[in-house]
């Protein structure tokens, strides 16, 4: 069947499901059989028949018939039949008002333009004309087709319609145009540079339509790949973040992917961004959730305190912050793993694995979610078994080890091996406590005897050898079955491990020399070099422990090994040992060289397992293929396809002085703060951060003047009326401090505002606390009584204003609702008039915060 | 995310339809590589994400990068008798590629009701249109079926001349998932609270893992732009609104991790845990949640197996319903795995039907109606051939020949036994106790809409390991 197809650039078609037969009847039972007939087997002649049909196209009046003709052509194309000979006829059909036909012709064009550049060039005029059509849909489609022709010589025709499209009144055309720029970039870089679209694209980041903005970001990231992607500054980042709720679930990704590259201006801003993005963790789109995780980790990295950093002590360290982030993202990630489809689960397990390495212990309590299901595909089972080993702690280890024990005898050999290795690694890392080490060792010893499944006993031997190096005392548990195990372990790795153990601890194992002797006598049957090397080393060591028993066999082994031509290394080693023993006048010298007790490992990691460097790189590339393959991008992605990871902007690298002082704008701290600072609960303001003026000297890259920004942001709450009172956004008092401050001020100095009438009582204490938190009045304690709400509140002035505290006791009566305030100043300005003024302003501030309940 | 191309193949890897978005990889040979991956790589080793290096060799995930840079990475999902696959030569965002492919399948399903080889063939023109609108130059655009349906229709009857140049895409809308001016004769909304139980029980009878995966599914047939507010007995919501006494009364539920459809105003939820939204038209999952709490297995199964080597094998199955007696589990199916070479089955059960499915090597015990608090028994008896299949194959299992080889060998011939699986559906019941307290519907025109609420608890991944 395939032989009858002319060569084409389409996939070779066919399939058992396709109706076949020379007469090309409609498929039997294929419903109305209408569409099946498009997929009949064809011969070359049929293309000619199609050509005849197409010639009637112009005169055909019936729309449906016209479409059917087109459909037939596209069907052939889909099958991989080369219908490019119909190019001319198809071009005649491009002048149609039927959108479906138009789309089909465009599709045809895009498919064959590369192979028929001359013919394609003929239809550019029509496309350019269509890109000025009155219907925005047609404009968009024509533009997309025009840019997708992949004909470098046509660039000159495309650049003008492209430019026009960017000004188009309809978002669909604009977003298509933006993507067209990227296509042009890939086609002809020279022309692209000449056209200088970059500035326009940056400008369009302010487009009212979020899908246009999304495409702008995506395109800029790609054309600026060498510089690490789109240029970022504070104004741009904050502008995008503030619009994040407008983006579609895929569009949001484009913004989220920018965040890891952004260096927040200071800690405060970092926390604000995290709080702003927090809701994204609740979306169902796995891509968005993981991108948020990445953004969080990166911010934690940027603003957390590192050792040697001279910032004030209050700020949390990088590790603490990462830990907090992991705690936050744990539940969403586990949910996605538990409820996702297999393919997604596979990928997310890889991500979880990496996060566990980043913050060991965080996922421990979720270990049951990583139990293997019978119905899981093999690769998911394997990932889970690897992860389970990392989740063991003193509490979970018994359960996990029991679960791994169930898997050891799995029919899947790799699975069995992994389960044994995971068990070994739990004991090796001592994560299950001393009891676990011994119980695992016992289990492994039992497995040595599973000669029905050779790979398990071999893996168990290897795991035990590692274990004894780490916990030498365990040898008492291990030693007894070793000689027996040596008889039936067949795999070289396991055999070598047992031999190593026999050599190392031969003193306490009575049968050790005789077990080794059997192996030496069957030396000629050993094929694996590793086993031979281990045998040589073990026998020599054993010789010093039990010379009379071993001497004879050592001689035989030396003879065999020095004559062994299969391995130069082995030969040399044997000679080396032999000469050492022969030449040293005092056997104790040789003994001290050879049997110096091998070092007990003090760390819980073998040197070869240390991959912290790789992991750091992988963290930078989190949420990409790198994570899935555990491999740096540069190792498997071609150089020109790599987007460098560059953090921006350069103008405020941390740490710096500004990191201490919060942003001065009163509007910025209105976001629920879950990660640090005072735990205030305020409603997230839709556009808080934008109002922050850009730091002086910052490049105004996009012409984001302050005017345009402040216009879009809500006016900062009542800043004008509060010239002499400014409260710190980040104050925490402990209960004792509060009480002592309250007690320190005599009641006579306090100001009581009693029984302000209220329209309605607030529904809950939270509502009040949230509203006040927005204005930097924080809550020490609150409570609800049957008839009233009580609040103990406080705030502190900015240091420049005196740094005094205000302690406030507020009572809200429910019915009839009223508000009573008792305010005590503590510290700060001592001038009574100024104090009075400040307290008055504070009252006004509280009133405006609770405005919705007051008349 | 960047996908160089997207293609759909049948299960043998034969391409049905493809779209080359970027032209930076040779698509034909890429599909050939995919086909040979399907054919050459063993099923156990196959992974949904795999890399083919510049020489065209398939690399396991451990080996990626060992043979130098270059090549392509394939990301694929299976749906019915189809594979949907994306190819990329960049370091793409995998989770996003998978999400796109999943959404593409649900979009196709939305259009063609079933997505399989036949529906692909029958609708190739629409598929091309959809592939073009959902992704441009390898970057995902809009996958919202409600919006796409406005200008890509099955009948394809939208003509340029009768459109009067209406804006084609409602993407400029603030509400991207709902079109303006939807009209329904009867304003109704259906709400299904579905909870699926995942359960894993060890052979010893201890529950290893149990969790509830819940979903609030909606089918909305409301006119205009309705504002909806959903009230659940959410513990945190009660606390947030100061009604902690209600929260403490035990009538509320603490939902651990909630995920929402994009229509829900997340900021509002973060603030006071109100679920407010403008619903898309038609069917969607409003929210999903997970509860990791220990639940008593609703349907408990115990199996006693007595194998008599070379002659027969007997099963005694006991099942018990552990929910309130006024609830009923419908269509309960308990499948018990049996050895592959059994013959002459005979069953005796106090209730329901028992059938032996030789192709699946299991016995299925069906109970149409299983009331709460009941217990039933079933006995099954099979003949075994005098020589077991393994011995014929020459894989002498450890149990027979080991002699004095320690206790370990005995359990090996059964190796990893399949677990018992249970399917069931319990209507008017949720394990978590979640309840819809109200669903407020407000629309400018002020029509009265009817909300219908159903509850159902069903099995998820419900497995009991056999002793």
Interface residues (C-beta under 8 A of the other chain):
Chain A: X9 X10 X11 X12 X13 X14 X15 X16 X17 X18 X30 X31 X35 X36 X38 X39 X63 X67 X71 X74 X75 X78 X80 X97 X98 X99 X100 X102 X103 X104 X107 X114 X133 X134 X135 X136 X137 X138 X140 X144 X150 X170 X171 X172 X175 X176 X179 X182 X183 X186 X208 X209 X211 X215 X218 X222 X245 X246 X248 X249 X250 X253 X257 X278 X279 X280 X282 X283 X284 X285 X286 X287 X290 X291 X331 X332 X334 X335 X338 X339 X341 X342 X343 X344 X346 X347 X348 X351 X366 X368 X369 X371 X373 X374 X375 X378 X379 X399 X403 X406 X407 X409 X410 X411 X412 X414 X446 X447 X449 X450 X451 X452 X453 X621 X623 X624 X625 X626 X627 X628 X629 X630 X631 X632 X633 X634 X635 X636 X637 X638 X639 X641 X642 X643 X672 X683 X684 X686 X763 X764 X765 X766 X767 X770 X784
Chain B: X1 X2 X7 X10 X12 X14 X15 X16 X17 X18 X22 X23 X24 X27 X28 X31 X32 X43 X44 X45 X46 X47 X48 X49 X51 X53 X61 X62 X64 X65 X66 X68 X69 X70 X71 X73 X75 X76 X77 X88 X89 X90 X91 X92 X93 X94 X95 X96 X98 X99 X100 X102 X117 X118 X121 X122 X123 X124 X125 X128 X129 X132 X136 X137 X139 X140 X141 X142 X143 X144 X151 X156 X158 X159 X160 X161 X163 X165 X167 X168 X169 X171 X172 X174 X176 X198 X200 X202 X208 X209 X211 X213 X240 X241 X242 X256 X257 X258 X259 X260 X261 X262 X266 X267 X269 X270 X271 X272 X285 X288 X290 X292 X397 X398 X399 X402 X405 X406 X407 X408 X409 X411 X412 X415 X416 X418 X419 X461 X463 X465
